[in-house]
Amino acid sequence: MPIDLRDVQDVYKDAGDNIIFATMDLNRKDHDADLAMIQDLAERLPAFESSLNVRYPEAGLAVAFGLSRRAWDYLFPAGPRPAELEEFAPVVGPKYTAPATPADLFFHIRAKNSAVPFELMSQVMDRIKDQVTVLDETHGFRYFEGRAIIGFVDGTENPTALDTPDYAVIGDEDERFINGSYAFAQQYHHDMDAWNKLKTEQQEAAIGRKKFTDVELEDDEKAHNAHNVVSQDNEGDVEHKIVRMNVPFSNPAEGLHGTYFIGYARHWTVTKRMLQGMFEKSDRLLDFSTPVSGELFFIPSRSVLAKIADGEAF
């Protein structure tokens, strides 16, 4: 059974220009009511998205909605589960730890303007606000030339457009959940004062690339723990990829500068090994970037959302 991109939520496209990320917990006061709410959301979310894309086609609205392992087990205790969906556990390294911050629901909404994501998030909250607790809402933006807030071009290691679905979308290895995806969401806060005190050459050695041209450095020019070295997954002597979307966010008057990392993957194990490499080998970038959250979510296919809406199989 081949991957069908018509059935895939927006997990392999551009990160967007104006972005809303939101994580929430179910209040868990009434299982049947919570399940009915999720069924209602699964039915209405595609309609909300379709309506806004018809009304504002120039906005390029893209949406991904997902559930964590604990939410899936709570909502569908007797049903099948995506093969690699697990509760994210902290990744502990000798210097730094990637924390686990449990959450039930995840939304990634983006468009070319800020009004359309606002409208969609508002429509969603009108349906679910009485049964969820919002844990985090982060508004991101596209920085100059699509760069990360630390000044380097983002997404260089992503697969090509033609190859992207094979790396971001579950295939027939898990037929019940084909066309879904595993999303790992993680926030970092950056010490920009310390980062900007480095010379450009020192920043480049930390990342492993030239800052202006994005050309990869020679191995002997990189730090031994350069970001683009330790974050690779070369299991079995093969380079495995995911779709990375690093979204800048900032409250500049407060001096808060961050990156919201979202990684969409066909196999969660690939993302997991990348994280282990970063933290167990003390990625040089972590000297300036503090992880403050982390959770794994399953992004159902549109057909699985329709099954959820109809109360079928789950």
C-alpha positions, 0 to 999 in steps of 0.5 A: 500500500503506497503513501497517499499524500492526499491523506496526509496532514501538513507535516512535510511542507514549509514551516510557514511565515506566521505560526501558532504552536499549542499544546494542551491537556485533556481535563479528564473529568469525563472520559465519554465527554472527552472522547466525544469532543475529540471525535467532534474536533476530528470531524470539524478540523478538516472542514475549518481548514478547507473553508479557510483555504477556499476563503483565503487561498493566498494564505497557504494555510497548513495544519497538523494536529496530533495526540500523545501516547498518554492521550491515545491510551486514555481515549482509545484504551482498547484500540490499536496504537501506532507502532512507535508512539511512546511517552517521551522520556528525558534524554540525559547527557553529561552536561545537558538534559532534554526534558520531558513535558507531557501534553495530550494534544498538539497543534501546528498552524501556519500561513503567510499572514497572521489572521488565518492561523488566529482564525483557525485556532479561535474556531478550534478553541470554541469547540474544545476550550471547556475540556482542555487546559492550555499548557503552551501557546507559542507564536513564531515567525519567519526570520530573514531568509528563513534563518534560525534566530541564531542567524544560520540558514535552517533546514539544510539537512532536510530531504529534498521535496521529492524525497520528503514524504518517505522520511516524514510519513509512515508507510506500509510498515504500520498499515493501520496508521499509514500516512500518519507521522511522528512529531517531536516538539521541543522549545529552546531558549537562547542566550543571544548575548553569549552567542553574539559575543562569539566571532563568526568563525566560532559560531560557524565551527559550532554549527558546522556551516558558513553563516552567510553562504551555508556551505558546509565546513571541512571536518577539520574546521568544525568543532568535534561536537558541531551541531551538524555532526552530533545531530545526524543519525547514521545508524547502520552506516546510512544517513537517516533524515527527518523533516525539521522545522525550526521556528523562531519566536521572541519577546524582544523587549523581555530579552526572550529569544527562542526556537520551536523545534518540530521534527516530523518523521516516518520513524520516531526512532530516527528522531530519538537517535538524533536527540541522543547524539545531541545530548550524549555528545554535548552538542556545542549549540547547547552551550547557548540553547537551553531546552525547556520542553519536549513531547512526542505526538502522533499526527493521524492521517486524514482517513484516521481522523475520519475514523475517529470522528465516526467512532470506528476502530478506535 
